């Protein structure tokens, strides 16, 4: 693998290396905590995984984490799952997120942009005031530490205020984007039984208004634990009967009161894709997210008070939570609520220009769409403040690296390209951005500090320069404290620790190169990942198979060599049914309206049947491998299939597409 790219695409200049926060942290950690005197990221990384407790102690000191009650030790128990971080400590995430209000009250904490592309600032002092007011109202509504508070909201300032106010009172935040249909939202929120629901009346996307009042009404009916619903009139409508007005709840000048909670106290619930049933409700902690995000955003992304941080995301994706954590480093965060390509493909670059973004994050698919559409970002927009373009959601193809580099180099810019990879499961990155390392085409720069990332073969042996399973052999603070409604932990263990007991297996194919970089090859499971938004096949099946014409279905998501993503839906029809235009329209409309417009399939293909395991489970991963060109004998164990003949259809389809 290293010989594929003998020369780096980009090298940081000495000034960038010297100024980088990770360089200054290394110097300080060597002086105070015994980090190696040997300079360079590889030595620091080795120390961070070999001396895990010392490293995380250093992180909390470097970023001045405020423990209202001191910790007994860094790791009370390092067993996975169940590692116990900073036992005895108490703190509050929201208190740290709002610290910059004390020193920079009149500077923008948030820049909000809609499809008009005109930024609207919310200052640090105003953000702190609104959080204080809303936190007081939540307490008045009876919200107590551990209660769940939910948001059916787009990427708007009110969503950030609601999250921080929830954290301030010790509540547990959870959110879905308003392009999710009612069934998708209920599959998530019903599990955690929220007591408050923040909603909009609708949202704007692609130049159109989308009314969501009927969905909100259904959510209210189907969530019996709700004590209050808060109406945010994004489209200007009146609050429905019984709902509270956002403006009334955020009008006062209450000083925020930050509940001091244990380090492992839940901060929020994120959701897996639900491939094999209901989405997993992943619980991450106030302390774990705080220290992991300080490390990731401060050291790896090199963010500080002078930066502006823009990542195109929605509230239904972990990158939104990650974006909000930019506040922890005193950074101004950019919230864009709108289509990624409206009114034209260059929309996100225009937002980066108008907000003065210094770190701009997007999807690999968007980069490749810009390349295909012959967008010239550095020529057509003033992107002189952009220091780094980061991508995630899927691996950035080599052509994407080269296109970004060449576009910016043509204007004389020295662009750092950071392809990063992590997961909802840890709400962070396993590998990616390092401001002091070179960038090689098609490769992530290195594993993250404190993350012992390896590639393993099926027997648990580490691989170098060979494809294997992505594993993490030591605990990370942001790993889930548990799943909701998983009292014995069996679902949590089964999700990550069944393959290699005591070692996290993530479900990605990776190569760790002999020079320390990482290549991501895509999912080793059947999660659908469209524009960075993950959804499980089970969600699709539930909706599609409600149609009487559909006997059974199979959906596959396949990463393409050009950076695209092909998502076919295979349908086994009921006897006497024809896959005509009317049925095609009904299938697509059902998915668009009940689940998500992002997950409408690229093609609907009639098949003679859907293959299963001998225990009756649809076999998605073997079909995906067949469609990627893997020979049948290597894609599946024939003895595990109920009807091997059915696989020949998919094998032949792959041959025709190739």
C-alpha positions as CSV (number, residue, x, y, z in Angstrom):
1,X,0.0,0.0,0.0
2,X,2.6,2.7,0.8
3,X,4.3,2.2,-2.5
4,X,1.1,3.3,-4.3
5,X,1.7,6.9,-3.3
6,X,5.5,7.2,-2.9
7,X,5.2,11.0,-2.5
8,X,2.7,12.9,-0.4
9,X,0.1,15.1,-2.0
10,X,0.7,17.8,0.7
11,X,3.1,18.5,3.5
12,X,2.5,21.0,6.3
13,X,5.1,23.8,6.2
14,X,7.3,24.3,9.3
15,X,5.3,27.3,10.5
16,X,2.0,25.3,10.5
17,X,3.7,22.5,12.4
18,X,5.2,24.9,15.0
19,X,1.9,26.7,15.5
20,X,-0.3,23.6,15.7
21,X,-1.9,23.0,19.1
22,X,-0.8,19.3,18.9
23,X,2.8,20.4,18.7
24,X,2.5,22.7,21.7
25,X,0.6,20.0,23.6
26,X,3.5,17.5,22.9
27,X,6.1,19.9,24.2
28,X,4.1,20.6,27.3
29,X,3.2,16.9,27.9
30,X,6.9,16.0,27.6
31,X,7.7,18.5,30.3
32,X,4.9,17.7,32.7
33,X,3.8,14.1,32.0
34,X,6.7,12.2,30.5
35,X,5.7,12.2,26.9
36,X,8.6,11.3,24.6
37,X,11.1,14.0,23.9
38,X,11.3,12.6,20.4
39,X,9.4,15.0,18.2
40,X,6.7,14.0,15.7
41,X,3.2,12.6,15.8
42,X,4.1,8.9,15.7
43,X,6.0,9.1,19.0
44,X,3.2,11.1,20.6
45,X,0.6,8.6,19.4
46,X,2.6,5.6,20.7
47,X,2.8,7.2,24.1
48,X,-0.9,8.1,24.1
49,X,-1.9,4.5,23.7
50,X,0.9,3.0,25.8
51,X,0.3,5.4,28.7
52,X,-3.5,5.8,28.3
53,X,-4.2,7.2,31.8
54,X,-1.4,9.7,31.7
55,X,-2.4,10.9,28.3
56,X,-6.1,11.5,29.2
57,X,-5.0,13.2,32.5
58,X,-2.8,15.5,30.3
59,X,-5.7,16.3,28.0
60,X,-7.9,17.4,30.9
61,X,-5.2,19.6,32.2
62,X,-4.2,21.1,28.9
63,X,-7.8,22.1,28.2
64,X,-8.5,23.1,31.7
65,X,-11.5,20.7,32.3
66,X,-13.3,21.9,35.4
67,X,-14.0,19.0,37.7
68,X,-16.4,20.3,40.5
69,X,-15.6,17.1,42.4
70,X,-12.1,15.6,41.7
71,X,-11.6,12.1,40.3
72,X,-10.1,9.2,42.1
73,X,-8.1,8.1,39.1
74,X,-8.4,8.3,35.3
75,X,-9.4,4.7,34.7
76,X,-11.2,2.8,37.4
77,X,-11.6,-0.2,35.1
78,X,-10.3,-0.4,31.5
79,X,-12.3,-3.6,30.6
80,X,-14.3,-3.3,27.4
81,X,-17.2,-3.0,27.4
82,X,-17.7,-1.2,30.7
83,X,-14.5,0.9,31.1
84,X,-14.9,3.3,34.0
85,X,-13.5,6.8,33.3
86,X,-12.7,9.4,35.9
87,X,-14.7,7.7,38.8
88,X,-15.8,10.2,41.4
89,X,-15.6,13.2,39.2
90,X,-18.5,15.6,38.5
91,X,-18.7,18.3,35.8
92,X,-21.1,19.7,33.2
93,X,-20.7,19.7,29.4
94,X,-22.8,22.8,28.8
95,X,-20.7,24.8,31.3
96,X,-17.6,24.1,29.3
97,X,-19.4,24.8,26.0
98,X,-20.3,28.3,27.2
99,X,-17.0,29.3,28.8
100,X,-16.0,31.7,26.0
101,X,-19.0,34.0,27.0
102,X,-16.9,35.3,29.9
103,X,-14.1,36.6,27.7
104,X,-15.7,37.2,24.3
105,X,-19.3,38.1,25.1
106,X,-20.0,40.2,21.9
107,X,-18.3,37.9,19.4
108,X,-20.3,35.3,17.5
109,X,-20.7,31.9,19.0
110,X,-23.0,30.8,16.1
111,X,-23.4,31.9,12.5
112,X,-26.8,30.7,11.2
113,X,-27.2,30.4,7.4
114,X,-30.3,29.3,5.5
115,X,-30.8,29.1,1.7
116,X,-30.5,32.8,1.4
117,X,-26.8,32.2,2.3
118,X,-26.8,35.4,4.5
119,X,-25.1,34.6,7.9
120,X,-26.9,35.7,11.1
121,X,-24.8,35.8,14.2
122,X,-25.7,34.7,17.8
123,X,-23.2,36.1,20.2
124,X,-21.7,34.2,23.1
125,X,-23.6,36.3,25.6
126,X,-26.9,35.9,23.8
127,X,-26.3,32.1,23.5
128,X,-25.6,31.9,27.2
129,X,-28.6,34.0,28.1
130,X,-31.0,31.8,26.0
131,X,-29.5,28.6,27.5
132,X,-30.0,30.1,31.0
133,X,-33.6,31.0,30.3
134,X,-34.5,27.7,28.7
135,X,-32.8,25.7,31.4
136,X,-34.8,27.4,34.1
137,X,-38.0,26.7,32.2
138,X,-37.1,23.1,31.7
139,X,-36.6,22.8,35.5
140,X,-40.0,24.5,36.0
141,X,-41.5,21.8,33.7
142,X,-40.2,19.2,36.1
143,X,-37.2,18.1,33.9
144,X,-34.7,16.4,36.2
145,X,-31.3,14.8,35.7
146,X,-31.7,11.7,33.5
147,X,-35.0,12.8,31.9
148,X,-35.0,12.7,28.1
149,X,-35.6,15.8,26.0
150,X,-36.1,15.4,22.3
151,X,-35.9,17.6,19.2
152,X,-37.5,17.2,15.8
153,X,-35.5,20.1,14.5
154,X,-33.3,21.2,11.5
155,X,-29.8,22.7,12.0
156,X,-30.9,26.0,13.5
157,X,-29.7,28.0,16.6
158,X,-32.7,26.8,18.6
159,X,-31.5,23.2,18.4
160,X,-28.1,24.2,19.9
161,X,-29.8,26.2,22.7
162,X,-32.1,23.2,23.5
163,X,-29.2,20.7,23.6
164,X,-27.2,23.0,25.9
165,X,-30.1,23.8,28.2
166,X,-30.9,20.0,28.4
167,X,-27.3,19.3,29.3
168,X,-27.2,22.2,31.8
169,X,-30.1,20.6,33.8
170,X,-28.6,17.1,33.5
171,X,-31.2,15.9,31.0
172,X,-30.5,13.6,28.1
173,X,-30.8,15.1,24.6
174,X,-31.9,13.3,21.5
175,X,-32.8,14.6,18.1
176,X,-34.0,13.7,14.6
177,X,-34.0,15.9,11.5
178,X,-37.5,17.0,10.2
179,X,-37.0,15.2,6.9
180,X,-37.4,11.9,8.8
181,X,-40.9,10.5,8.6
182,X,-43.0,9.8,11.6
183,X,-42.3,6.1,11.7
184,X,-38.5,6.7,11.7
185,X,-38.7,9.2,14.5
186,X,-41.0,7.1,16.6
187,X,-38.8,4.0,16.2
188,X,-36.1,6.2,17.9
189,X,-37.9,8.4,20.4
190,X,-40.4,5.8,21.7
191,X,-37.4,3.8,23.0
192,X,-36.2,6.6,25.2
193,X,-39.6,8.1,26.3
194,X,-38.9,11.8,26.2
195,X,-40.7,14.2,28.5
196,X,-40.3,17.3,26.3
197,X,-40.4,17.6,22.5
198,X,-39.0,20.6,20.6
199,X,-40.5,20.9,17.1
200,X,-40.7,23.1,14.1
201,X,-43.8,23.5,12.0
202,X,-41.7,22.7,8.9
203,X,-38.5,23.4,7.1
204,X,-37.1,24.9,3.9
205,X,-35.1,22.8,1.5
206,X,-34.3,23.2,-2.1
207,X,-36.2,26.4,-2.4
208,X,-39.4,24.9,-1.1
209,X,-41.3,24.9,2.2
210,X,-42.1,21.5,3.7
211,X,-44.9,21.5,6.2
212,X,-44.4,19.0,9.1
213,X,-47.4,19.8,11.3
214,X,-49.1,16.5,10.6
215,X,-46.0,14.6,11.5
216,X,-45.7,16.6,14.7
217,X,-49.3,15.8,15.6
218,X,-48.6,12.1,15.1
219,X,-45.5,12.3,17.3
220,X,-47.5,14.0,20.1
221,X,-50.2,11.2,19.9
222,X,-47.6,8.4,19.9
223,X,-45.3,9.7,22.6
224,X,-47.4,9.4,25.8
225,X,-44.6,10.4,28.1
226,X,-44.5,14.0,26.9
227,X,-45.2,16.6,29.5
228,X,-44.6,19.5,27.1
229,X,-44.3,20.3,23.4
230,X,-42.4,23.5,22.4
231,X,-43.3,25.1,19.0
232,X,-40.7,26.9,16.9
233,X,-42.5,28.7,14.0
234,X,-39.9,28.3,11.3
235,X,-42.6,28.7,8.7
236,X,-44.5,31.3,10.7
237,X,-47.5,29.3,11.8
238,X,-49.4,29.5,15.1
239,X,-48.6,27.1,17.9
240,X,-50.9,24.1,18.0
241,X,-53.3,23.8,20.9
242,X,-51.4,22.9,24.1
243,X,-47.9,23.7,22.8
244,X,-45.6,26.2,24.4
245,X,-44.0,29.0,22.4
246,X,-40.2,29.0,22.0
247,X,-40.0,32.8,22.3
248,X,-41.7,32.7,25.7
249,X,-39.4,30.1,27.1
250,X,-36.2,32.0,26.1
251,X,-37.2,35.6,27.0
252,X,-35.8,35.9,30.6
253,X,-32.4,36.9,31.8
254,X,-31.7,33.9,34.0
255,X,-28.1,33.1,34.7
256,X,-27.5,29.4,33.7
257,X,-27.3,26.9,36.5
258,X,-25.2,23.9,35.6
259,X,-26.1,20.7,37.3
260,X,-22.9,19.0,38.3
261,X,-23.2,15.3,37.2
262,X,-21.0,12.3,37.4
263,X,-18.5,11.9,34.5
264,X,-20.5,8.9,33.1
265,X,-23.9,10.7,33.3
266,X,-25.7,10.5,30.0
267,X,-25.4,13.5,27.7
268,X,-27.3,12.4,24.7
269,X,-28.7,9.4,22.8
270,X,-27.7,8.8,19.2
271,X,-29.1,6.1,17.0
272,X,-27.6,3.3,14.9
273,X,-29.1,2.5,11.5
274,X,-31.4,-0.3,12.7
275,X,-30.2,-2.9,10.2
276,X,-31.5,-5.9,12.2
277,X,-34.5,-4.3,13.9
278,X,-35.1,-1.1,15.9
279,X,-32.2,1.4,15.8
280,X,-29.8,0.9,18.7
281,X,-30.2,3.8,21.2
282,X,-26.5,4.7,21.9
283,X,-25.9,6.6,25.1
284,X,-22.8,8.7,25.5
285,X,-21.7,10.5,28.6
286,X,-21.2,14.2,29.5
287,X,-17.6,13.6,30.6
288,X,-16.7,11.2,27.9
289,X,-17.9,13.4,25.1
290,X,-16.3,16.5,26.7
291,X,-12.8,15.1,26.8
292,X,-13.0,13.2,23.5
293,X,-14.2,16.2,21.6
294,X,-11.7,18.6,23.2
295,X,-9.0,16.2,22.0
296,X,-10.5,15.7,18.6
297,X,-11.4,19.3,17.9
298,X,-8.6,21.0,19.7
299,X,-5.6,18.8,18.9
300,X,-6.6,17.0,15.6
301,X,-8.7,19.7,14.0
302,X,-6.5,22.5,15.5
303,X,-9.5,24.6,16.3
304,X,-9.4,27.6,18.7
305,X,-11.1,31.0,19.4
306,X,-9.9,32.5,16.1
307,X,-11.6,29.8,14.0
308,X,-14.9,29.4,12.3
309,X,-16.0,25.8,12.0
310,X,-18.6,24.8,9.3
311,X,-19.6,21.2,8.7
312,X,-22.6,20.4,6.4
313,X,-24.8,18.2,8.5
314,X,-28.3,17.6,9.9
315,X,-29.5,17.0,13.5
316,X,-30.1,13.3,12.6
317,X,-26.3,12.7,12.1
318,X,-23.6,12.5,14.8
319,X,-21.6,15.2,12.9
320,X,-24.2,17.8,14.2
321,X,-23.3,16.9,17.8
322,X,-19.6,17.0,16.8
323,X,-20.1,20.4,15.2
324,X,-21.8,21.8,18.3
325,X,-18.8,20.7,20.4
326,X,-16.8,23.2,18.4
327,X,-18.0,25.6,21.1
328,X,-15.8,23.7,23.6
329,X,-12.7,25.2,22.0
330,X,-14.2,28.7,21.9
331,X,-14.7,28.3,18.1
332,X,-17.5,30.0,16.2
333,X,-19.7,27.3,14.6
334,X,-21.6,27.7,11.4
335,X,-25.1,26.2,11.2
336,X,-26.4,25.7,7.6
337,X,-30.0,24.7,7.2
338,X,-30.7,24.0,3.6
339,X,-29.9,21.8,0.6
340,X,-26.3,21.1,0.0
341,X,-26.7,22.0,-3.7
342,X,-29.2,24.9,-3.8
343,X,-29.5,27.0,-5.8
344,X,-26.5,25.4,-7.5
345,X,-23.8,22.8,-6.8
346,X,-21.4,25.4,-5.4
347,X,-23.8,26.2,-2.5
348,X,-21.6,24.9,0.3
349,X,-18.5,26.7,-0.9
350,X,-20.6,29.9,-1.0
351,X,-21.5,29.4,2.7
352,X,-17.9,28.8,3.5
353,X,-17.0,32.0,1.8
354,X,-19.7,34.1,3.4
355,X,-19.0,32.8,6.9
356,X,-15.2,33.0,6.7
357,X,-14.9,29.3,7.6
358,X,-11.4,28.2,8.5
359,X,-12.3,24.5,8.7
360,X,-15.0,23.3,6.3
361,X,-16.3,19.8,6.5
362,X,-18.5,18.0,3.9
363,X,-19.2,14.6,2.4
364,X,-17.0,12.8,0.0
365,X,-20.1,12.6,-2.3
366,X,-20.4,16.4,-2.4
367,X,-16.7,16.8,-3.3
368,X,-17.1,14.3,-6.2
369,X,-20.4,16.0,-7.3
370,X,-18.5,19.3,-7.5
371,X,-15.7,17.7,-9.5
372,X,-18.3,16.2,-11.9
373,X,-20.2,19.5,-12.3
374,X,-16.9,21.4,-13.0
375,X,-17.3,23.7,-10.0
376,X,-14.1,25.7,-9.3
377,X,-14.3,26.6,-5.6
378,X,-11.0,28.5,-5.1
379,X,-11.5,30.4,-8.4
380,X,-15.1,31.4,-8.0
381,X,-15.3,32.0,-4.2
382,X,-13.0,33.8,-1.8
383,X,-11.9,30.9,0.3
384,X,-8.7,32.5,1.5
385,X,-9.6,31.8,5.2
386,X,-10.1,28.1,4.6
387,X,-7.2,26.2,6.1
388,X,-8.6,22.7,5.9
389,X,-11.3,20.9,3.9
390,X,-12.4,17.7,5.8
391,X,-14.6,14.9,4.5
392,X,-16.4,12.0,6.0
393,X,-19.6,9.9,5.5
394,X,-17.7,7.7,3.1
395,X,-14.1,7.3,2.0
396,X,-12.9,10.2,-0.2
397,X,-11.6,8.6,-3.5
398,X,-8.1,9.4,-4.7
399,X,-9.6,11.6,-7.5
400,X,-11.3,13.7,-4.8
401,X,-8.0,14.3,-3.0
402,X,-6.3,15.3,-6.3
403,X,-9.2,17.5,-7.4
404,X,-9.4,19.4,-4.1
405,X,-5.6,19.9,-4.0
406,X,-5.4,21.0,-7.6
407,X,-8.3,23.4,-7.3
408,X,-6.8,25.2,-4.4
409,X,-3.2,25.0,-5.6
410,X,-4.2,26.8,-8.8
411,X,-5.0,29.8,-6.7
412,X,-1.8,29.6,-4.6
413,X,-3.6,28.2,-1.5
414,X,-1.9,25.7,0.8
415,X,-4.9,23.4,1.5
416,X,-4.8,20.7,4.2
417,X,-7.2,17.9,3.1
418,X,-8.4,15.8,6.0
419,X,-10.4,12.7,5.2
420,X,-11.7,11.3,8.5
421,X,-13.5,8.2,9.7
422,X,-15.3,7.3,12.9
423,X,-18.8,6.5,13.8
424,X,-22.1,7.4,15.5
425,X,-21.1,4.7,18.0
426,X,-18.3,6.9,19.5
427,X,-19.4,10.3,18.1
428,X,-15.8,10.9,17.1
429,X,-13.1,9.8,14.7
430,X,-10.9,6.7,14.9
431,X,-8.5,8.1,12.3
432,X,-8.1,11.2,10.2
433,X,-6.9,14.8,10.7
434,X,-3.4,15.5,12.0
435,X,-2.2,19.0,11.2
436,X,1.5,18.1,11.4
437,X,1.6,15.1,9.1
438,X,1.7,14.8,5.3
439,X,-1.4,13.8,3.3
440,X,-1.1,10.9,0.9
441,X,-3.7,10.5,-1.9
442,X,-6.6,8.3,-0.8
443,X,-5.3,7.9,2.8
444,X,-6.3,9.1,6.2
445,X,-3.3,10.7,7.9
446,X,-3.2,8.6,11.1
447,X,-5.1,7.0,14.0
448,X,-6.3,9.5,16.6
449,X,-4.4,10.1,19.9
450,X,-5.4,7.7,22.6
451,X,-6.9,5.3,20.0
452,X,-5.1,2.0,19.5
453,X,-6.6,1.5,16.0
454,X,-5.5,-1.7,14.2
455,X,-6.5,-3.9,11.3
456,X,-7.1,-7.5,12.2
457,X,-7.5,-10.8,10.4
458,X,-10.3,-13.2,11.4
459,X,-8.0,-14.9,13.9
460,X,-7.3,-11.6,15.7
461,X,-3.8,-11.0,14.2
462,X,-2.8,-7.5,13.4
463,X,-2.2,-6.8,9.7
464,X,0.0,-4.1,8.1
465,X,-0.5,-3.2,4.4
466,X,-3.3,-5.7,4.2
467,X,-7.1,-5.3,4.4
468,X,-8.7,-6.4,7.7
469,X,-11.3,-5.5,10.2
470,X,-11.1,-2.1,12.0
471,X,-10.6,-2.8,15.7
472,X,-9.8,-0.6,18.7
473,X,-7.9,-2.4,21.4
474,X,-8.2,0.1,24.2
475,X,-11.2,2.1,25.6
476,X,-12.1,5.5,24.4
477,X,-14.0,7.9,26.7
478,X,-16.8,8.5,24.2
479,X,-17.6,4.8,23.7
480,X,-21.2,4.2,24.8
481,X,-21.8,3.9,28.5
482,X,-24.7,1.6,27.5
483,X,-27.6,1.2,25.1
484,X,-31.0,2.4,26.2
485,X,-33.3,-0.5,27.2
486,X,-30.4,-3.0,27.2
487,X,-30.4,-3.9,30.9
488,X,-28.0,-6.8,30.7
489,X,-25.7,-5.2,28.1
490,X,-26.2,-8.1,25.7
491,X,-27.1,-5.9,22.7
492,X,-24.1,-3.6,23.4
493,X,-21.7,-6.6,23.6
494,X,-23.2,-8.2,20.6
495,X,-22.8,-5.0,18.5
496,X,-19.0,-4.6,19.0
497,X,-17.4,-7.3,21.1
498,X,-18.7,-10.7,19.9
499,X,-16.1,-11.2,17.1
500,X,-13.1,-10.4,19.2
501,X,-14.0,-10.5,23.0
502,X,-12.8,-7.5,24.9
503,X,-11.8,-5.7,21.6
504,X,-14.0,-3.2,19.7
505,X,-14.8,-4.3,16.2
506,X,-16.4,-1.5,14.2
507,X,-17.6,-3.0,10.9
508,X,-15.2,-1.3,8.5
509,X,-12.7,-2.8,6.2
510,X,-9.4,-0.9,6.6
511,X,-5.7,-1.1,5.8
512,X,-3.1,0.3,8.2
513,X,-0.1,1.1,6.1
514,X,3.5,0.7,7.1
515,X,3.9,4.4,7.2
516,X,1.1,4.7,9.8
517,X,-1.7,6.1,7.5
518,X,-5.1,4.4,7.2
519,X,-7.2,3.5,4.2
520,X,-10.9,2.9,4.6
521,X,-12.5,0.5,2.1
522,X,-16.2,0.8,3.2
523,X,-18.5,-1.1,5.5
524,X,-18.0,-4.7,6.3
525,X,-21.7,-4.9,7.3
526,X,-24.9,-3.9,5.5
527,X,-25.5,-0.3,6.9
528,X,-26.9,2.1,4.3
529,X,-24.9,5.3,4.3
530,X,-26.4,8.1,2.1
531,X,-24.7,11.5,2.2
532,X,-23.3,10.6,5.6
533,X,-26.8,9.8,7.0
534,X,-27.0,6.1,8.0
535,X,-30.1,4.1,7.9
536,X,-30.7,0.4,8.3
537,X,-32.2,-1.9,5.8
538,X,-34.9,-2.9,8.3
539,X,-36.4,0.6,8.1
540,X,-36.7,0.3,4.3
541,X,-38.2,-3.2,4.5
542,X,-40.8,-2.1,7.0
543,X,-42.1,0.6,4.7
544,X,-41.8,-1.2,1.4
545,X,-43.3,-4.5,2.5
546,X,-46.4,-2.7,3.8
547,X,-47.4,-2.5,0.1
548,X,-49.5,-5.5,-0.8
549,X,-47.7,-6.0,-4.1
550,X,-44.3,-6.6,-2.4
551,X,-43.7,-10.1,-1.1
552,X,-40.2,-9.4,0.1
553,X,-37.4,-6.9,-0.6
554,X,-33.6,-6.5,-0.3
555,X,-31.7,-3.2,-0.2
556,X,-28.0,-2.8,-0.6
557,X,-25.7,0.2,-0.5
558,X,-22.5,0.1,-2.5
559,X,-19.6,2.5,-2.4
560,X,-18.5,3.1,-6.0
561,X,-14.9,3.6,-7.2
562,X,-15.6,7.1,-8.4
563,X,-16.9,8.1,-4.9
564,X,-20.6,7.7,-5.8
565,X,-23.0,5.5,-3.9
566,X,-25.3,3.0,-5.7
567,X,-28.4,1.9,-3.7
568,X,-30.6,-0.6,-5.5
569,X,-33.8,-2.0,-4.0
570,X,-34.6,-5.6,-5.1
571,X,-38.3,-6.6,-4.9
572,X,-39.8,-10.0,-5.0
573,X,-43.4,-9.3,-6.2
574,X,-46.6,-11.0,-5.1
575,X,-48.1,-13.4,-7.7
576,X,-49.8,-11.5,-10.5
577,X,-48.2,-8.2,-9.8
578,X,-46.3,-6.1,-12.4
579,X,-43.5,-3.7,-11.6
580,X,-45.0,-0.8,-13.6
581,X,-44.5,2.9,-13.3
582,X,-47.4,3.3,-10.9
583,X,-45.9,0.7,-8.5
584,X,-42.4,2.2,-8.8
585,X,-43.9,5.6,-7.9
586,X,-45.7,4.2,-4.8
587,X,-42.5,2.5,-3.6
588,X,-40.4,5.6,-3.9
589,X,-43.1,7.8,-2.4
590,X,-43.5,5.5,0.6
591,X,-39.8,5.7,1.4
592,X,-39.6,9.4,0.8
593,X,-42.6,10.3,3.0
594,X,-42.3,7.7,5.7
595,X,-38.5,7.5,6.1
596,X,-36.2,9.9,4.3
597,X,-35.9,11.4,0.9
598,X,-32.1,10.7,1.0
599,X,-32.9,6.9,1.1
600,X,-35.0,6.6,-2.0
601,X,-33.3,3.9,-4.0
602,X,-31.4,4.6,-7.2
603,X,-33.0,1.6,-8.9
604,X,-35.9,-0.8,-8.1
605,X,-35.1,-4.2,-9.6
606,X,-37.5,-7.1,-9.8
607,X,-35.9,-10.4,-8.6
608,X,-37.0,-14.0,-8.6
609,X,-36.5,-14.2,-4.8
610,X,-34.6,-13.0,-1.8
611,X,-31.9,-15.4,-0.4
612,X,-31.8,-16.1,3.3
613,X,-29.6,-17.9,5.8
614,X,-30.8,-21.2,7.1
615,X,-32.3,-19.4,10.1
616,X,-34.4,-17.1,7.8
617,X,-32.3,-13.9,7.8
618,X,-31.9,-12.0,4.6
619,X,-28.3,-12.2,3.4
620,X,-27.3,-8.6,2.7
621,X,-23.5,-8.6,3.0
622,X,-22.9,-11.6,0.7
623,X,-25.2,-10.0,-2.0
624,X,-23.2,-6.7,-1.5
625,X,-20.0,-8.6,-2.1
626,X,-21.3,-10.2,-5.2
627,X,-22.4,-6.8,-6.6
628,X,-18.9,-5.5,-5.9
629,X,-17.5,-8.3,-8.0
630,X,-16.5,-10.9,-5.4
631,X,-16.7,-14.4,-6.9
632,X,-19.6,-16.4,-5.5
633,X,-17.4,-19.0,-3.8
634,X,-15.6,-16.2,-1.9
635,X,-18.7,-14.1,-1.2
636,X,-20.7,-16.7,0.8
637,X,-20.6,-20.0,2.5
638,X,-22.9,-22.2,0.3
639,X,-23.9,-24.3,3.2
640,X,-25.5,-21.4,5.0
641,X,-28.0,-20.4,2.3
642,X,-31.5,-21.6,1.9
643,X,-31.6,-21.3,-2.0
644,X,-28.2,-20.9,-3.6
645,X,-29.7,-20.7,-7.1
646,X,-31.1,-17.2,-6.2
647,X,-27.6,-15.8,-5.8
648,X,-26.8,-16.5,-9.5
649,X,-29.2,-13.6,-10.4
650,X,-27.1,-11.1,-8.4
651,X,-23.9,-12.6,-9.7
652,X,-25.1,-12.1,-13.3
653,X,-26.3,-8.6,-12.5
654,X,-22.8,-7.7,-11.2
655,X,-21.3,-9.2,-14.4
656,X,-23.5,-7.0,-16.6
657,X,-22.8,-3.8,-14.6
658,X,-19.0,-4.5,-14.7
